[in-house]
Amino acid sequence: MTPGRIFAATGNPGKLREFRTLLGDLALEVSSLEGQPRVDFPEEGTDYAVNAIEKARAVAEQLGQWALADDSGLEVSALNGAPGPLSARFGGPDLDDAGRVARLLEALDEVPASDRSARFVCVAALVGPSGERTVARGECSGRILAGVRGAGGFGYDPIFQPDGYEESMAELAGAVKDRISHRGRAFAALRSTLVEALSSAS
């Protein structure tokens, strides 16, 4: 692949690290928005695909560059699929990751382990400066633990145990998480189009 550059349409440092790790074997520079002109992002709604596309489109149009965005969320069966696309805002704007995790555990305080099924969902969108776009979806099923376990990852990783594993997502080795995670699966589905698009553009 001819070396290329793409902008990560996110201000979340955890996501940026995962973007770079998941695409690290490609001759590709995944750039942050730091040092770039301010990008005006649209208000996020309740549809993963729309959110991801609009974030990537904002960067692609305003910077005139290829952009990659994702929208992801944790869907908990006992909460009727909440917090879902609102996961990053669960509990209010003043909470950090630890606060949102604590609030979620509080909401599930009376829910037995047998009813704590959940899944991570990610929709990734690649948008070019001329408006071309590709979208891919990935999911990872599991359950919500009774408490925090592990120091890796970010967000809800410390309380999510993927199906087939004894560890929480935050306890898994990075290579394992990259392979089975919702984001890893979405990026894997997007990879061939990403390579082709950036090769053609360079």
DOVEX-742372 format. One record per residue (C-alpha): residue in one letter; x, y, z. Coordinates in pm, whole numbers, plus 50000, padded with zeros to 5 digits. Layout:
<rs>
aXYZ ...
</rs>
This chain:
<rs>
m500005000050000 t501235035049920 p501745055050239 g498715076450319 r497155097650588 i493785097350751 f492305118351028 a490625102351327 a487385120951384 t487495118351761 g488685137552061 n488715106252276 p492345096152346 g491355060052414 k489665057052078 l492585073651903 r494985048252054 e492785019551937 f492435034451587 r496225035651560 t496695000851703 l494074984551482 l495575000351169 g499174999051285 d500274972851033 l499304994950739 a501535021150580 l499135047050712 e499395077150938 v496365080551164 s496405117251264 s494595133851551 l492785166851514 e495285184051743 g496865213651569 q494245214051294 p491615240951236 r488675236051469 v486125211551331 d482455218351399 f480835184951475 p477085179351447 e475125170551758 e475055132951811 g471785114151798 t470655078751873 d471755060751555 y475275046251549 a475665047751171 v474365083251136 n476615095251419 a479725078751273 i479075091050919 e478365126651027 k481485128751244 a483695115850962 r481925138050709 a482515169050922 v486275162650928 a486495152550561 e484605183150440 q486185208850671 l489775196650641 g489575183150287 q491065149950404 w490065113650441 a488475108250782 l487645078250996 a485095078951275 d483215054251484 d480215055051710 s479955028151970 g477955018952272 l477144993252536 e473694977452514 v472514960952836 s469554937152809 a468264944253160 l468154981353073 n466234975152749 g469334981652540 a470465012852725 p472725031752734 g473385022852366 p474415052452147 l474165074352456 s476865054452639 a479405082852640 r476795105752799 f475205080653037 g474495096053375 g475015131753259 p477775153353111 d479685157853437 l480675121153475 d483985106453361 d484495069953260 a484685058453622 g481545077753708 r479585062653421 v480755027753516 a479655033553875 r476275046753762 l475725016353540 l476624992153818 e474225010754046 a471435006753789 l472094969253782 d472514965154158 e469464942354196 v469984923553868 p471354887953909 a474344875753709 s472094854153490 d470294885153361 r473314907353295 s473784899552926 a475094928452717 r476904936452396 f479264962752267 v478324977151926 c480514997651695 v479805013251358 a482865027151178 a482655051450887 l485295061050634 v484525093050442 g486605109150169 p486945145950083 s484685141449781 g481925125649988 e482665088949917 r481925067250218 t481975031650353 v480385019150674 a481034987250873 r479534973051193 g481034950951464 e479614935551780 c480954917652087 s478564899152318 g479114892752686 r477824902253029 i478194929453290 l480304920053591 a479424928353952 g482414951653984 v485424966953813 r488204943153702 g491404952753521 a493184984953433 g493404982053055 g491174996852789 f488795025352865 g485105032752906 y483075002853018 d485844977252950 p486494969853323 i482924957153381 f482374938453052 q483204901453025 p483164888952664 d481494855652593 g483994827152605 y486494845152831 e487094845653205 e488684880153191 s487024913853165 m487714933752849 a490124954753058 e492084923653162 l492544908852814 a495864910852631 g495744938752374 a496024915352075 v493084894652200 k490924925152261 d491754938951916 r490614906351757 i487314901651940 s486194936852027 h483334954851856 r485764981151726 g488264955151610 r485584936851415 a484214968551257 f487694979851152 a488494945451012 a485384947650793 l486454982450679 r490094973850614 s489974963450247 t488024994450150 l490375016450352 v493435002150178 e491875005549833 a490585040849891 l493805054850026 s495905037349762 s493785052949489 a493995087149652 s497775087349680 
</rs>
